[in-house]
Amino acid sequence: MKKQKNSASAAPESDETVAIARLLVIHGPNLNLLGTREPKHYGSTTLAEINMALANRAEAAGVNLECFQSNHEGALIERVHAAGQLGVRYMIINPAAYTHTSVALRDAVAGTGIPFIEVHLSNVHARESFRHHSYFSDLAIGVITGLGSEGYLLALEYLLSRVSAE
């Protein structure tokens, strides 16, 4: 991570502060039901367990991470807009059902210019044909699909490597 000097005073080199990277995880509709909803496709891990694993890893890396879930398209769009204003550096996004339907959420993500990784718990390409198309994949720096809850952690590890290289 880049170091920034404290500009409030002419402090010596040893008084440098580290800029803390801000990351955002966006969970789309129905992901609040993880753990009980179609475990054959989505596994038995709950959303709270996924968020806790992500938070623990981010904290260990010294990164600020926020997780946000909504079943409402407008709420997701507003949170993405806020991310752009709050200096979020990277996002992990599981648009869930909005993957295949939401041009509005896609436009919000594109409008922020925040690099992101698209994550899906199930292998969408091995499921119904309507799940094969994503409005987000062409914007993403990467797509992880079919690796269950581990996909979120893999996405986070990659983003942490990018943060540390900056």
N, C-alpha and C positions, 0 to 999 in steps of 0.2 A: 504494500500500500504506500501511496505517496505520503510523505511527511510534510507538514506545513508548520512554519514558525508562527508563534503567537505574535500577531501584529499589534497587539495592544501595548506592548512595551518592547524596549530594546533588550530582550532577554538573551542570555548566552545560548550557545548551541545546545547545551544539555536540557534546555527548557522547551524543546520541540514537542509538538503534539501530533498525534496521528489522526489523520482524517478517517473517520469511521464510515465505511461503505454502507449504504442503505439498499437492502434487497426486499422485494415484495413477492409474495406467493399469492396468486389468484386462483381460487377454487370455484368452478362454476356450479350450475344447478344440480341438485340431488346428491352432491358429494357429502353433504351433511349426513346422509344415510349410510355412509361406508361402514362396513362391519356387519351390516344386516341386509343390505340390498344386493341381491344377486352375487353372493360370494364366489360363485363359479367364475364370474367375469372379473369381479373387482377385489376379491380376497376378503379376509376377515379383519384386516387392520382398520381401525376407526380413523376418522379425520383427526380427532384429538391426538391419537397416537402418532400419526404422520406429522402433524404440526409440532408436537413435542420433540420428535427426533430431529426435525429441521432446526428448531430453536436451539436445542442442545449443541448441534454441530456448528451453527452460526455463532453462538456465544463462545464456543471453544476457539473459533477462528477470529474473534474480535469484531464481528460484523453485526450490524443492526438488521434484523429480519422481522418482517410483519407478515402474518398470514391473514387472508380475508376470503370469506366464503359468502356467496349470496345465491339465492334462487331467482333473483330479479335482475334482468338485463341492465336496467337503468342504474342500479346500485353498483354493478360491476363497472360500468362505463364511468360513473362518477369517481370510483376509487382509482381507476386507471388515470383519469384526468388529474386527480390530486397527486398521483405518483410523479407525474411530470413536473408539477409545481414544487414538490417537496424534495427534489433531488435524488430520487431513487435511481440507482445506477444500473441495476439489472432486475428482471422479473422472471419468475417461473409461472407459467400459465397452464392450467388445465381448464379449457373452456367448457369441457363436458359436452352436453347436447348442443351448446351454442357453437361448437366447432363447425358444425355443418349448416348452421342457419343464420348466424349473426354477422351481417355486414357492418352493423352499427358498432359492435364490440371490436371488430377488426379495425375499423376506421379510428376508433379511440386509441387502440394500441399503436397503430401506424402513426397517428398524430403526435404521440409523445416522443417518438424516436428512441424509446428505451429498448435496448437489446433484450431479448427474452428467449427462453427455451420453452417449447411446447411439450407438455407431458400428458400421457394417457395411461391409465392403469392397465387396461386391456389392450390386446393387439387389435386395433380397429380394422386392420386389413384382413383379418381372419373372421370378421363378423359380417353383419348385414351390409349390402352394397352402399346404402345411404351413408354409412359411417366412413367410407373410404375417402371422401372429400373433406378437406379442411380449408377454411377461409384464412387460416393463420400460418400454415406451414411455410408458405413462400416468404413470409416476413421474418420467421424465426431464425436464430443463429443455429438452432439444432432442434430435433424432434426425438423424443424418447417415448416409445409405445410398447406396451405388452410386458413390461417388467414389474408390474404391480407397484406397491408403495415404494419399492427400492428405486424406481425411476425418479422420484422426487429427490432422493439423496444423491443420486448420480448427477442430476442436473445441478444441484447445489455445489457438489464437489467441483464440477467444471467451472461454475461461476466464481467460486472461491479461488481457483487457480488463475482466472483472469484478473480478479481483484488484486491478488498478490503480485501479479506481473506488471501492474500499472505503476 
